[in-house]
Amino acid sequence: MRSLIGFPAIVNEKAARAVAAQVVLVAVVALATGWLWLTAVLAVGFALRVASGPRFDPFGRLATQVLAPRLGEPRMVSGAPKRFAQGIGLAFTLAGTVALALGAPVVTVVLLSVLTVFAALEAFVGFCAGCFAFAQLMRLGVVSDDTCVECADISLRRRRHEAAAA
């Protein structure tokens, strides 16, 4: 069971951005068409990614096996902040799904709109707001430095990038 559950320690940032682009696409379709039930579909995808990374999630599989390889060499980053970001996406989509079920579609639209903005920042600009929040929580001591050694010491990331460029 342990091999089925668990987020990768290192992930390809290009695949993460491809997943975010798919989230943007589905969220925009949901907002444009009024098919707010797609929020529940997004929630299932986020839950699958939080639990096991891209292994069982259709967006994750498409991103890692089809899209990211076409985007060039992988850019490997720590998985812990990405998992945290997926957890935030899960919280937003779950809250939106519950709001919809309780008859508050306006709340669902607001949550889905916010999610779309942040997923678009990840997909198209490369800014992961969840990763930024994760780093701030580490800085405040809420998240242990042991959770992500690379996150705690930015020089490790620079050295890895310099070694890859050489």
Phi and psi in radians as a Rosetta constraint file:
Dihedral C 1 N 2 CA 2 C 2 CIRCULARHARMONIC -1.036 0.35
Dihedral N 2 CA 2 C 2 N 3 CIRCULARHARMONIC -0.612 0.35
Dihedral C 2 N 3 CA 3 C 3 CIRCULARHARMONIC -1.241 0.35
Dihedral N 3 CA 3 C 3 N 4 CIRCULARHARMONIC -0.362 0.35
Dihedral C 3 N 4 CA 4 C 4 CIRCULARHARMONIC -1.495 0.35
Dihedral N 4 CA 4 C 4 N 5 CIRCULARHARMONIC -0.497 0.35
Dihedral C 4 N 5 CA 5 C 5 CIRCULARHARMONIC -1.896 0.35
Dihedral N 5 CA 5 C 5 N 6 CIRCULARHARMONIC 2.418 0.35
Dihedral C 5 N 6 CA 6 C 6 CIRCULARHARMONIC 2.369 0.35
Dihedral N 6 CA 6 C 6 N 7 CIRCULARHARMONIC 2.407 0.35
Dihedral C 6 N 7 CA 7 C 7 CIRCULARHARMONIC -1.594 0.35
Dihedral N 7 CA 7 C 7 N 8 CIRCULARHARMONIC 2.470 0.35
Dihedral C 7 N 8 CA 8 C 8 CIRCULARHARMONIC -1.074 0.35
Dihedral N 8 CA 8 C 8 N 9 CIRCULARHARMONIC 2.508 0.35
Dihedral C 8 N 9 CA 9 C 9 CIRCULARHARMONIC -1.224 0.35
Dihedral N 9 CA 9 C 9 N 10 CIRCULARHARMONIC -0.531 0.35
Dihedral C 9 N 10 CA 10 C 10 CIRCULARHARMONIC -2.275 0.35
Dihedral N 10 CA 10 C 10 N 11 CIRCULARHARMONIC 2.366 0.35
Dihedral C 10 N 11 CA 11 C 11 CIRCULARHARMONIC -2.263 0.35
Dihedral N 11 CA 11 C 11 N 12 CIRCULARHARMONIC 2.748 0.35
Dihedral C 11 N 12 CA 12 C 12 CIRCULARHARMONIC -1.447 0.35
Dihedral N 12 CA 12 C 12 N 13 CIRCULARHARMONIC 2.029 0.35
Dihedral C 12 N 13 CA 13 C 13 CIRCULARHARMONIC -1.053 0.35
Dihedral N 13 CA 13 C 13 N 14 CIRCULARHARMONIC -0.554 0.35
Dihedral C 13 N 14 CA 14 C 14 CIRCULARHARMONIC -1.140 0.35
Dihedral N 14 CA 14 C 14 N 15 CIRCULARHARMONIC -0.641 0.35
Dihedral C 14 N 15 CA 15 C 15 CIRCULARHARMONIC -1.197 0.35
Dihedral N 15 CA 15 C 15 N 16 CIRCULARHARMONIC -0.704 0.35
Dihedral C 15 N 16 CA 16 C 16 CIRCULARHARMONIC -1.077 0.35
Dihedral N 16 CA 16 C 16 N 17 CIRCULARHARMONIC -0.706 0.35
Dihedral C 16 N 17 CA 17 C 17 CIRCULARHARMONIC -1.197 0.35
Dihedral N 17 CA 17 C 17 N 18 CIRCULARHARMONIC -0.596 0.35
Dihedral C 17 N 18 CA 18 C 18 CIRCULARHARMONIC -1.169 0.35
Dihedral N 18 CA 18 C 18 N 19 CIRCULARHARMONIC -0.664 0.35
Dihedral C 18 N 19 CA 19 C 19 CIRCULARHARMONIC -1.108 0.35
Dihedral N 19 CA 19 C 19 N 20 CIRCULARHARMONIC -0.785 0.35
Dihedral C 19 N 20 CA 20 C 20 CIRCULARHARMONIC -1.043 0.35
Dihedral N 20 CA 20 C 20 N 21 CIRCULARHARMONIC -0.670 0.35
Dihedral C 20 N 21 CA 21 C 21 CIRCULARHARMONIC -1.117 0.35
Dihedral N 21 CA 21 C 21 N 22 CIRCULARHARMONIC -0.664 0.35
Dihedral C 21 N 22 CA 22 C 22 CIRCULARHARMONIC -1.168 0.35
Dihedral N 22 CA 22 C 22 N 23 CIRCULARHARMONIC -0.669 0.35
Dihedral C 22 N 23 CA 23 C 23 CIRCULARHARMONIC -1.082 0.35
Dihedral N 23 CA 23 C 23 N 24 CIRCULARHARMONIC -0.769 0.35
Dihedral C 23 N 24 CA 24 C 24 CIRCULARHARMONIC -1.018 0.35
Dihedral N 24 CA 24 C 24 N 25 CIRCULARHARMONIC -0.821 0.35
Dihedral C 24 N 25 CA 25 C 25 CIRCULARHARMONIC -1.015 0.35
Dihedral N 25 CA 25 C 25 N 26 CIRCULARHARMONIC -0.863 0.35
Dihedral C 25 N 26 CA 26 C 26 CIRCULARHARMONIC -1.171 0.35
Dihedral N 26 CA 26 C 26 N 27 CIRCULARHARMONIC -0.711 0.35
Dihedral C 26 N 27 CA 27 C 27 CIRCULARHARMONIC -1.127 0.35
Dihedral N 27 CA 27 C 27 N 28 CIRCULARHARMONIC -0.718 0.35
Dihedral C 27 N 28 CA 28 C 28 CIRCULARHARMONIC -1.132 0.35
Dihedral N 28 CA 28 C 28 N 29 CIRCULARHARMONIC -0.725 0.35
Dihedral C 28 N 29 CA 29 C 29 CIRCULARHARMONIC -1.049 0.35
Dihedral N 29 CA 29 C 29 N 30 CIRCULARHARMONIC -0.787 0.35
Dihedral C 29 N 30 CA 30 C 30 CIRCULARHARMONIC -1.060 0.35
Dihedral N 30 CA 30 C 30 N 31 CIRCULARHARMONIC -0.775 0.35
Dihedral C 30 N 31 CA 31 C 31 CIRCULARHARMONIC -1.235 0.35
Dihedral N 31 CA 31 C 31 N 32 CIRCULARHARMONIC -0.682 0.35
Dihedral C 31 N 32 CA 32 C 32 CIRCULARHARMONIC -1.272 0.35
Dihedral N 32 CA 32 C 32 N 33 CIRCULARHARMONIC -0.595 0.35
Dihedral C 32 N 33 CA 33 C 33 CIRCULARHARMONIC -1.701 0.35
Dihedral N 33 CA 33 C 33 N 34 CIRCULARHARMONIC -0.268 0.35
Dihedral C 33 N 34 CA 34 C 34 CIRCULARHARMONIC 1.441 0.35
Dihedral N 34 CA 34 C 34 N 35 CIRCULARHARMONIC 0.142 0.35
Dihedral C 34 N 35 CA 35 C 35 CIRCULARHARMONIC -1.420 0.35
Dihedral N 35 CA 35 C 35 N 36 CIRCULARHARMONIC 1.165 0.35
Dihedral C 35 N 36 CA 36 C 36 CIRCULARHARMONIC -1.166 0.35
Dihedral N 36 CA 36 C 36 N 37 CIRCULARHARMONIC -0.259 0.35
Dihedral C 36 N 37 CA 37 C 37 CIRCULARHARMONIC -1.082 0.35
Dihedral N 37 CA 37 C 37 N 38 CIRCULARHARMONIC -0.349 0.35
Dihedral C 37 N 38 CA 38 C 38 CIRCULARHARMONIC -1.103 0.35
Dihedral N 38 CA 38 C 38 N 39 CIRCULARHARMONIC -0.325 0.35
Dihedral C 38 N 39 CA 39 C 39 CIRCULARHARMONIC -1.042 0.35
Dihedral N 39 CA 39 C 39 N 40 CIRCULARHARMONIC -0.678 0.35
Dihedral C 39 N 40 CA 40 C 40 CIRCULARHARMONIC -1.152 0.35
Dihedral N 40 CA 40 C 40 N 41 CIRCULARHARMONIC -0.657 0.35
Dihedral C 40 N 41 CA 41 C 41 CIRCULARHARMONIC -1.108 0.35
Dihedral N 41 CA 41 C 41 N 42 CIRCULARHARMONIC -0.762 0.35
Dihedral C 41 N 42 CA 42 C 42 CIRCULARHARMONIC -1.082 0.35
Dihedral N 42 CA 42 C 42 N 43 CIRCULARHARMONIC -0.699 0.35
Dihedral C 42 N 43 CA 43 C 43 CIRCULARHARMONIC -1.074 0.35
Dihedral N 43 CA 43 C 43 N 44 CIRCULARHARMONIC -0.725 0.35
Dihedral C 43 N 44 CA 44 C 44 CIRCULARHARMONIC -1.089 0.35
Dihedral N 44 CA 44 C 44 N 45 CIRCULARHARMONIC -0.766 0.35
Dihedral C 44 N 45 CA 45 C 45 CIRCULARHARMONIC -1.066 0.35
Dihedral N 45 CA 45 C 45 N 46 CIRCULARHARMONIC -0.791 0.35
Dihedral C 45 N 46 CA 46 C 46 CIRCULARHARMONIC -1.080 0.35
Dihedral N 46 CA 46 C 46 N 47 CIRCULARHARMONIC -0.738 0.35
Dihedral C 46 N 47 CA 47 C 47 CIRCULARHARMONIC -1.063 0.35
Dihedral N 47 CA 47 C 47 N 48 CIRCULARHARMONIC -0.764 0.35
Dihedral C 47 N 48 CA 48 C 48 CIRCULARHARMONIC -1.095 0.35
Dihedral N 48 CA 48 C 48 N 49 CIRCULARHARMONIC -0.723 0.35
Dihedral C 48 N 49 CA 49 C 49 CIRCULARHARMONIC -1.220 0.35
Dihedral N 49 CA 49 C 49 N 50 CIRCULARHARMONIC -0.673 0.35
Dihedral C 49 N 50 CA 50 C 50 CIRCULARHARMONIC -1.109 0.35
Dihedral N 50 CA 50 C 50 N 51 CIRCULARHARMONIC -0.725 0.35
Dihedral C 50 N 51 CA 51 C 51 CIRCULARHARMONIC -1.271 0.35
Dihedral N 51 CA 51 C 51 N 52 CIRCULARHARMONIC -0.690 0.35
Dihedral C 51 N 52 CA 52 C 52 CIRCULARHARMONIC -2.500 0.35
Dihedral N 52 CA 52 C 52 N 53 CIRCULARHARMONIC 0.351 0.35
Dihedral C 52 N 53 CA 53 C 53 CIRCULARHARMONIC 1.171 0.35
Dihedral N 53 CA 53 C 53 N 54 CIRCULARHARMONIC -2.544 0.35
Dihedral C 53 N 54 CA 54 C 54 CIRCULARHARMONIC -1.426 0.35
Dihedral N 54 CA 54 C 54 N 55 CIRCULARHARMONIC -0.063 0.35
Dihedral C 54 N 55 CA 55 C 55 CIRCULARHARMONIC -0.911 0.35
Dihedral N 55 CA 55 C 55 N 56 CIRCULARHARMONIC -0.820 0.35
Dihedral C 55 N 56 CA 56 C 56 CIRCULARHARMONIC -1.955 0.35
Dihedral N 56 CA 56 C 56 N 57 CIRCULARHARMONIC -0.074 0.35
Dihedral C 56 N 57 CA 57 C 57 CIRCULARHARMONIC -1.585 0.35
Dihedral N 57 CA 57 C 57 N 58 CIRCULARHARMONIC 2.225 0.35
Dihedral C 57 N 58 CA 58 C 58 CIRCULARHARMONIC -1.001 0.35
Dihedral N 58 CA 58 C 58 N 59 CIRCULARHARMONIC -0.711 0.35
Dihedral C 58 N 59 CA 59 C 59 CIRCULARHARMONIC -1.098 0.35
Dihedral N 59 CA 59 C 59 N 60 CIRCULARHARMONIC -0.773 0.35
Dihedral C 59 N 60 CA 60 C 60 CIRCULARHARMONIC -1.111 0.35
Dihedral N 60 CA 60 C 60 N 61 CIRCULARHARMONIC -0.728 0.35
Dihedral C 60 N 61 CA 61 C 61 CIRCULARHARMONIC -1.121 0.35
Dihedral N 61 CA 61 C 61 N 62 CIRCULARHARMONIC -0.821 0.35
Dihedral C 61 N 62 CA 62 C 62 CIRCULARHARMONIC -1.054 0.35
Dihedral N 62 CA 62 C 62 N 63 CIRCULARHARMONIC -0.747 0.35
Dihedral C 62 N 63 CA 63 C 63 CIRCULARHARMONIC -1.148 0.35
Dihedral N 63 CA 63 C 63 N 64 CIRCULARHARMONIC -0.804 0.35
Dihedral C 63 N 64 CA 64 C 64 CIRCULARHARMONIC -1.360 0.35
Dihedral N 64 CA 64 C 64 N 65 CIRCULARHARMONIC -0.576 0.35
Dihedral C 64 N 65 CA 65 C 65 CIRCULARHARMONIC -1.705 0.35
Dihedral N 65 CA 65 C 65 N 66 CIRCULARHARMONIC -0.413 0.35
Dihedral C 65 N 66 CA 66 C 66 CIRCULARHARMONIC -2.076 0.35
Dihedral N 66 CA 66 C 66 N 67 CIRCULARHARMONIC -0.954 0.35
Dihedral C 66 N 67 CA 67 C 67 CIRCULARHARMONIC -1.316 0.35
Dihedral N 67 CA 67 C 67 N 68 CIRCULARHARMONIC -0.950 0.35
Dihedral C 67 N 68 CA 68 C 68 CIRCULARHARMONIC -1.032 0.35
Dihedral N 68 CA 68 C 68 N 69 CIRCULARHARMONIC -0.728 0.35
Dihedral C 68 N 69 CA 69 C 69 CIRCULARHARMONIC -1.052 0.35
Dihedral N 69 CA 69 C 69 N 70 CIRCULARHARMONIC -0.441 0.35
Dihedral C 69 N 70 CA 70 C 70 CIRCULARHARMONIC -1.448 0.35
Dihedral N 70 CA 70 C 70 N 71 CIRCULARHARMONIC -0.124 0.35
Dihedral C 70 N 71 CA 71 C 71 CIRCULARHARMONIC -1.697 0.35
Dihedral N 71 CA 71 C 71 N 72 CIRCULARHARMONIC 0.175 0.35
Dihedral C 71 N 72 CA 72 C 72 CIRCULARHARMONIC 1.721 0.35
Dihedral N 72 CA 72 C 72 N 73 CIRCULARHARMONIC -2.868 0.35
Dihedral C 72 N 73 CA 73 C 73 CIRCULARHARMONIC -1.027 0.35
Dihedral N 73 CA 73 C 73 N 74 CIRCULARHARMONIC 2.446 0.35
Dihedral C 73 N 74 CA 74 C 74 CIRCULARHARMONIC -1.131 0.35
Dihedral N 74 CA 74 C 74 N 75 CIRCULARHARMONIC 2.626 0.35
Dihedral C 74 N 75 CA 75 C 75 CIRCULARHARMONIC -2.051 0.35
Dihedral N 75 CA 75 C 75 N 76 CIRCULARHARMONIC 1.770 0.35
Dihedral C 75 N 76 CA 76 C 76 CIRCULARHARMONIC -1.443 0.35
Dihedral N 76 CA 76 C 76 N 77 CIRCULARHARMONIC 2.339 0.35
Dihedral C 76 N 77 CA 77 C 77 CIRCULARHARMONIC -2.361 0.35
Dihedral N 77 CA 77 C 77 N 78 CIRCULARHARMONIC 2.922 0.35
Dihedral C 77 N 78 CA 78 C 78 CIRCULARHARMONIC -1.125 0.35
Dihedral N 78 CA 78 C 78 N 79 CIRCULARHARMONIC 2.449 0.35
Dihedral C 78 N 79 CA 79 C 79 CIRCULARHARMONIC -1.408 0.35
Dihedral N 79 CA 79 C 79 N 80 CIRCULARHARMONIC -0.496 0.35
Dihedral C 79 N 80 CA 80 C 80 CIRCULARHARMONIC -0.995 0.35
Dihedral N 80 CA 80 C 80 N 81 CIRCULARHARMONIC -0.828 0.35
Dihedral C 80 N 81 CA 81 C 81 CIRCULARHARMONIC -1.138 0.35
Dihedral N 81 CA 81 C 81 N 82 CIRCULARHARMONIC -0.605 0.35
Dihedral C 81 N 82 CA 82 C 82 CIRCULARHARMONIC -1.180 0.35
Dihedral N 82 CA 82 C 82 N 83 CIRCULARHARMONIC -0.674 0.35
Dihedral C 82 N 83 CA 83 C 83 CIRCULARHARMONIC -1.119 0.35
Dihedral N 83 CA 83 C 83 N 84 CIRCULARHARMONIC -0.722 0.35
Dihedral C 83 N 84 CA 84 C 84 CIRCULARHARMONIC -1.029 0.35
Dihedral N 84 CA 84 C 84 N 85 CIRCULARHARMONIC -0.784 0.35
Dihedral C 84 N 85 CA 85 C 85 CIRCULARHARMONIC -1.073 0.35
Dihedral N 85 CA 85 C 85 N 86 CIRCULARHARMONIC -0.718 0.35
Dihedral C 85 N 86 CA 86 C 86 CIRCULARHARMONIC -1.099 0.35
Dihedral N 86 CA 86 C 86 N 87 CIRCULARHARMONIC -0.632 0.35
Dihedral C 86 N 87 CA 87 C 87 CIRCULARHARMONIC -1.119 0.35
Dihedral N 87 CA 87 C 87 N 88 CIRCULARHARMONIC -0.660 0.35
Dihedral C 87 N 88 CA 88 C 88 CIRCULARHARMONIC -1.150 0.35
Dihedral N 88 CA 88 C 88 N 89 CIRCULARHARMONIC -0.745 0.35
Dihedral C 88 N 89 CA 89 C 89 CIRCULARHARMONIC -1.045 0.35
Dihedral N 89 CA 89 C 89 N 90 CIRCULARHARMONIC -0.695 0.35
Dihedral C 89 N 90 CA 90 C 90 CIRCULARHARMONIC -1.093 0.35
Dihedral N 90 CA 90 C 90 N 91 CIRCULARHARMONIC -0.771 0.35
Dihedral C 90 N 91 CA 91 C 91 CIRCULARHARMONIC -1.067 0.35
Dihedral N 91 CA 91 C 91 N 92 CIRCULARHARMONIC -0.768 0.35
Dihedral C 91 N 92 CA 92 C 92 CIRCULARHARMONIC -1.125 0.35
Dihedral N 92 CA 92 C 92 N 93 CIRCULARHARMONIC -0.810 0.35
Dihedral C 92 N 93 CA 93 C 93 CIRCULARHARMONIC -1.271 0.35
Dihedral N 93 CA 93 C 93 N 94 CIRCULARHARMONIC -0.577 0.35
Dihedral C 93 N 94 CA 94 C 94 CIRCULARHARMONIC -1.167 0.35
Dihedral N 94 CA 94 C 94 N 95 CIRCULARHARMONIC -0.781 0.35
Dihedral C 94 N 95 CA 95 C 95 CIRCULARHARMONIC -1.086 0.35
Dihedral N 95 CA 95 C 95 N 96 CIRCULARHARMONIC -0.694 0.35
Dihedral C 95 N 96 CA 96 C 96 CIRCULARHARMONIC -1.137 0.35
Dihedral N 96 CA 96 C 96 N 97 CIRCULARHARMONIC -0.672 0.35
Dihedral C 96 N 97 CA 97 C 97 CIRCULARHARMONIC -1.152 0.35
Dihedral N 97 CA 97 C 97 N 98 CIRCULARHARMONIC -0.768 0.35
Dihedral C 97 N 98 CA 98 C 98 CIRCULARHARMONIC -1.119 0.35
Dihedral N 98 CA 98 C 98 N 99 CIRCULARHARMONIC -0.755 0.35
Dihedral C 98 N 99 CA 99 C 99 CIRCULARHARMONIC -1.043 0.35
Dihedral N 99 CA 99 C 99 N 100 CIRCULARHARMONIC -0.739 0.35
Dihedral C 99 N 100 CA 100 C 100 CIRCULARHARMONIC -1.105 0.35
Dihedral N 100 CA 100 C 100 N 101 CIRCULARHARMONIC -0.763 0.35
Dihedral C 100 N 101 CA 101 C 101 CIRCULARHARMONIC -1.123 0.35
Dihedral N 101 CA 101 C 101 N 102 CIRCULARHARMONIC -0.518 0.35
Dihedral C 101 N 102 CA 102 C 102 CIRCULARHARMONIC -1.550 0.35
Dihedral N 102 CA 102 C 102 N 103 CIRCULARHARMONIC 0.090 0.35
Dihedral C 102 N 103 CA 103 C 103 CIRCULARHARMONIC 1.457 0.35
Dihedral N 103 CA 103 C 103 N 104 CIRCULARHARMONIC 0.496 0.35
Dihedral C 103 N 104 CA 104 C 104 CIRCULARHARMONIC -2.112 0.35
Dihedral N 104 CA 104 C 104 N 105 CIRCULARHARMONIC 1.178 0.35
Dihedral C 104 N 105 CA 105 C 105 CIRCULARHARMONIC -1.089 0.35
Dihedral N 105 CA 105 C 105 N 106 CIRCULARHARMONIC -0.447 0.35
Dihedral C 105 N 106 CA 106 C 106 CIRCULARHARMONIC -1.106 0.35
Dihedral N 106 CA 106 C 106 N 107 CIRCULARHARMONIC -0.691 0.35
Dihedral C 106 N 107 CA 107 C 107 CIRCULARHARMONIC -1.105 0.35
Dihedral N 107 CA 107 C 107 N 108 CIRCULARHARMONIC -0.732 0.35
Dihedral C 107 N 108 CA 108 C 108 CIRCULARHARMONIC -1.061 0.35
Dihedral N 108 CA 108 C 108 N 109 CIRCULARHARMONIC -0.771 0.35
Dihedral C 108 N 109 CA 109 C 109 CIRCULARHARMONIC -1.087 0.35
Dihedral N 109 CA 109 C 109 N 110 CIRCULARHARMONIC -0.753 0.35
Dihedral C 109 N 110 CA 110 C 110 CIRCULARHARMONIC -1.106 0.35
Dihedral N 110 CA 110 C 110 N 111 CIRCULARHARMONIC -0.841 0.35
Dihedral C 110 N 111 CA 111 C 111 CIRCULARHARMONIC -1.109 0.35
Dihedral N 111 CA 111 C 111 N 112 CIRCULARHARMONIC -0.726 0.35
Dihedral C 111 N 112 CA 112 C 112 CIRCULARHARMONIC -1.171 0.35
Dihedral N 112 CA 112 C 112 N 113 CIRCULARHARMONIC -0.613 0.35
Dihedral C 112 N 113 CA 113 C 113 CIRCULARHARMONIC -1.150 0.35
Dihedral N 113 CA 113 C 113 N 114 CIRCULARHARMONIC -0.776 0.35
Dihedral C 113 N 114 CA 114 C 114 CIRCULARHARMONIC -1.099 0.35
Dihedral N 114 CA 114 C 114 N 115 CIRCULARHARMONIC -0.785 0.35
Dihedral C 114 N 115 CA 115 C 115 CIRCULARHARMONIC -1.024 0.35
Dihedral N 115 CA 115 C 115 N 116 CIRCULARHARMONIC -0.722 0.35
Dihedral C 115 N 116 CA 116 C 116 CIRCULARHARMONIC -1.079 0.35
Dihedral N 116 CA 116 C 116 N 117 CIRCULARHARMONIC -0.750 0.35
Dihedral C 116 N 117 CA 117 C 117 CIRCULARHARMONIC -1.055 0.35
Dihedral N 117 CA 117 C 117 N 118 CIRCULARHARMONIC -0.856 0.35
Dihedral C 117 N 118 CA 118 C 118 CIRCULARHARMONIC -1.250 0.35
Dihedral N 118 CA 118 C 118 N 119 CIRCULARHARMONIC -0.615 0.35
Dihedral C 118 N 119 CA 119 C 119 CIRCULARHARMONIC -1.159 0.35
Dihedral N 119 CA 119 C 119 N 120 CIRCULARHARMONIC -0.642 0.35
Dihedral C 119 N 120 CA 120 C 120 CIRCULARHARMONIC -1.170 0.35
Dihedral N 120 CA 120 C 120 N 121 CIRCULARHARMONIC -0.669 0.35
Dihedral C 120 N 121 CA 121 C 121 CIRCULARHARMONIC -1.047 0.35
Dihedral N 121 CA 121 C 121 N 122 CIRCULARHARMONIC -0.749 0.35
Dihedral C 121 N 122 CA 122 C 122 CIRCULARHARMONIC -1.146 0.35
Dihedral N 122 CA 122 C 122 N 123 CIRCULARHARMONIC -0.869 0.35
Dihedral C 122 N 123 CA 123 C 123 CIRCULARHARMONIC -1.163 0.35
Dihedral N 123 CA 123 C 123 N 124 CIRCULARHARMONIC -0.777 0.35
Dihedral C 123 N 124 CA 124 C 124 CIRCULARHARMONIC -1.839 0.35
Dihedral N 124 CA 124 C 124 N 125 CIRCULARHARMONIC -0.361 0.35
Dihedral C 124 N 125 CA 125 C 125 CIRCULARHARMONIC -1.977 0.35
Dihedral N 125 CA 125 C 125 N 126 CIRCULARHARMONIC -0.411 0.35
Dihedral C 125 N 126 CA 126 C 126 CIRCULARHARMONIC 1.523 0.35
Dihedral N 126 CA 126 C 126 N 127 CIRCULARHARMONIC 0.234 0.35
Dihedral C 126 N 127 CA 127 C 127 CIRCULARHARMONIC -1.708 0.35
Dihedral N 127 CA 127 C 127 N 128 CIRCULARHARMONIC 2.011 0.35
Dihedral C 127 N 128 CA 128 C 128 CIRCULARHARMONIC -1.716 0.35
Dihedral N 128 CA 128 C 128 N 129 CIRCULARHARMONIC 1.812 0.35
Dihedral C 128 N 129 CA 129 C 129 CIRCULARHARMONIC -1.107 0.35
Dihedral N 129 CA 129 C 129 N 130 CIRCULARHARMONIC -0.647 0.35
Dihedral C 129 N 130 CA 130 C 130 CIRCULARHARMONIC -1.124 0.35
Dihedral N 130 CA 130 C 130 N 131 CIRCULARHARMONIC -0.676 0.35
Dihedral C 130 N 131 CA 131 C 131 CIRCULARHARMONIC -1.154 0.35
Dihedral N 131 CA 131 C 131 N 132 CIRCULARHARMONIC -0.684 0.35
Dihedral C 131 N 132 CA 132 C 132 CIRCULARHARMONIC -1.095 0.35
Dihedral N 132 CA 132 C 132 N 133 CIRCULARHARMONIC -0.795 0.35
Dihedral C 132 N 133 CA 133 C 133 CIRCULARHARMONIC -1.093 0.35
Dihedral N 133 CA 133 C 133 N 134 CIRCULARHARMONIC -0.699 0.35
Dihedral C 133 N 134 CA 134 C 134 CIRCULARHARMONIC -1.028 0.35
Dihedral N 134 CA 134 C 134 N 135 CIRCULARHARMONIC -0.788 0.35
Dihedral C 134 N 135 CA 135 C 135 CIRCULARHARMONIC -1.099 0.35
Dihedral N 135 CA 135 C 135 N 136 CIRCULARHARMONIC -0.686 0.35
Dihedral C 135 N 136 CA 136 C 136 CIRCULARHARMONIC -1.163 0.35
Dihedral N 136 CA 136 C 136 N 137 CIRCULARHARMONIC -0.672 0.35
Dihedral C 136 N 137 CA 137 C 137 CIRCULARHARMONIC -1.140 0.35
Dihedral N 137 CA 137 C 137 N 138 CIRCULARHARMONIC -0.625 0.35
Dihedral C 137 N 138 CA 138 C 138 CIRCULARHARMONIC -1.149 0.35
Dihedral N 138 CA 138 C 138 N 139 CIRCULARHARMONIC -0.764 0.35
Dihedral C 138 N 139 CA 139 C 139 CIRCULARHARMONIC -1.068 0.35
Dihedral N 139 CA 139 C 139 N 140 CIRCULARHARMONIC -0.633 0.35
Dihedral C 139 N 140 CA 140 C 140 CIRCULARHARMONIC -1.404 0.35
Dihedral N 140 CA 140 C 140 N 141 CIRCULARHARMONIC -0.150 0.35
Dihedral C 140 N 141 CA 141 C 141 CIRCULARHARMONIC 1.505 0.35
Dihedral N 141 CA 141 C 141 N 142 CIRCULARHARMONIC 0.093 0.35
Dihedral C 141 N 142 CA 142 C 142 CIRCULARHARMONIC -1.253 0.35
Dihedral N 142 CA 142 C 142 N 143 CIRCULARHARMONIC -0.656 0.35
Dihedral C 142 N 143 CA 143 C 143 CIRCULARHARMONIC -1.884 0.35
Dihedral N 143 CA 143 C 143 N 144 CIRCULARHARMONIC 2.278 0.35
Dihedral C 143 N 144 CA 144 C 144 CIRCULARHARMONIC -1.134 0.35
Dihedral N 144 CA 144 C 144 N 145 CIRCULARHARMONIC 2.501 0.35
Dihedral C 144 N 145 CA 145 C 145 CIRCULARHARMONIC -1.042 0.35
Dihedral N 145 CA 145 C 145 N 146 CIRCULARHARMONIC -0.468 0.35
Dihedral C 145 N 146 CA 146 C 146 CIRCULARHARMONIC -1.173 0.35
Dihedral N 146 CA 146 C 146 N 147 CIRCULARHARMONIC -0.380 0.35
Dihedral C 146 N 147 CA 147 C 147 CIRCULARHARMONIC -1.085 0.35
Dihedral N 147 CA 147 C 147 N 148 CIRCULARHARMONIC -0.669 0.35
Dihedral C 147 N 148 CA 148 C 148 CIRCULARHARMONIC -2.600 0.35
Dihedral N 148 CA 148 C 148 N 149 CIRCULARHARMONIC 1.634 0.35
Dihedral C 148 N 149 CA 149 C 149 CIRCULARHARMONIC -1.064 0.35
Dihedral N 149 CA 149 C 149 N 150 CIRCULARHARMONIC -0.743 0.35
Dihedral C 149 N 150 CA 150 C 150 CIRCULARHARMONIC -1.101 0.35
Dihedral N 150 CA 150 C 150 N 151 CIRCULARHARMONIC -0.629 0.35
Dihedral C 150 N 151 CA 151 C 151 CIRCULARHARMONIC -1.184 0.35
Dihedral N 151 CA 151 C 151 N 152 CIRCULARHARMONIC -0.639 0.35
Dihedral C 151 N 152 CA 152 C 152 CIRCULARHARMONIC -1.283 0.35
Dihedral N 152 CA 152 C 152 N 153 CIRCULARHARMONIC -0.478 0.35
Dihedral C 152 N 153 CA 153 C 153 CIRCULARHARMONIC -2.199 0.35
Dihedral N 153 CA 153 C 153 N 154 CIRCULARHARMONIC 1.623 0.35
Dihedral C 153 N 154 CA 154 C 154 CIRCULARHARMONIC -1.063 0.35
Dihedral N 154 CA 154 C 154 N 155 CIRCULARHARMONIC -0.425 0.35
Dihedral C 154 N 155 CA 155 C 155 CIRCULARHARMONIC -1.127 0.35
Dihedral N 155 CA 155 C 155 N 156 CIRCULARHARMONIC -0.477 0.35
Dihedral C 155 N 156 CA 156 C 156 CIRCULARHARMONIC -1.091 0.35
Dihedral N 156 CA 156 C 156 N 157 CIRCULARHARMONIC -0.698 0.35
Dihedral C 156 N 157 CA 157 C 157 CIRCULARHARMONIC -1.151 0.35
Dihedral N 157 CA 157 C 157 N 158 CIRCULARHARMONIC -0.736 0.35
Dihedral C 157 N 158 CA 158 C 158 CIRCULARHARMONIC -1.100 0.35
Dihedral N 158 CA 158 C 158 N 159 CIRCULARHARMONIC -0.775 0.35
Dihedral C 158 N 159 CA 159 C 159 CIRCULARHARMONIC -1.091 0.35
Dihedral N 159 CA 159 C 159 N 160 CIRCULARHARMONIC -0.702 0.35
Dihedral C 159 N 160 CA 160 C 160 CIRCULARHARMONIC -1.124 0.35
Dihedral N 160 CA 160 C 160 N 161 CIRCULARHARMONIC -0.736 0.35
Dihedral C 160 N 161 CA 161 C 161 CIRCULARHARMONIC -1.142 0.35
Dihedral N 161 CA 161 C 161 N 162 CIRCULARHARMONIC -0.748 0.35
Dihedral C 161 N 162 CA 162 C 162 CIRCULARHARMONIC -1.117 0.35
Dihedral N 162 CA 162 C 162 N 163 CIRCULARHARMONIC -0.703 0.35
Dihedral C 162 N 163 CA 163 C 163 CIRCULARHARMONIC -1.139 0.35
Dihedral N 163 CA 163 C 163 N 164 CIRCULARHARMONIC -0.667 0.35
Dihedral C 163 N 164 CA 164 C 164 CIRCULARHARMONIC -1.209 0.35
Dihedral N 164 CA 164 C 164 N 165 CIRCULARHARMONIC -0.577 0.35
Dihedral C 164 N 165 CA 165 C 165 CIRCULARHARMONIC -1.322 0.35
Dihedral N 165 CA 165 C 165 N 166 CIRCULARHARMONIC -0.427 0.35
